[in-house]
Amino acid sequence: QVQLVESGGGLVQAGGSLRLSCAASGRTFSSYTMGWFRQAPGKEREFVAAISRSDDSTSYADSVKGRFTISRDNAKNTVDLQMNSLKPEDTAVYYCAVRSRWGVKLPTWDNAYDSWGRGTQVTVSL
C-alpha cells in the first residue's frame, strides 16, 4: 500500500499563498492518478484537484479553479498543490490521495481513491 505524507500547511492571511506537498512511497508513482481533497469542520470531504497518471491532465473544483494549481514530479514521487489568492472558506484539512485503479481518468469522488495521507491543516484568516 502506498504511504502518503502531506506537508506545507499553516496559517495565512486572506489573499496569501501556500504550497502543499505530498510525498509518496513506492516505485510506481508515475502509474498513479493523484488527488487533493479537503474537509472543513462540520462538512464532508470535498474534491479539490486531481492530476492524471498518463498525460498530466488536470481537473479542479469550481471553487478553486484559477487559484490552485496541481503538479507532480515523478522523479521525486511528489504531488504539489499551489494555492494562491486564498480565502477564509479555503480553511480545511487538506488530504492527498492516490488512485491505482484504471478506469475514470480524473475522478472527483473520494471512494475512487485507494490510499490517503493524514492531512495537513490550512487556516486562512481575514
Disulfide bonds with the S-S distance in Angstrom:
Cys22-Cys96 2.14
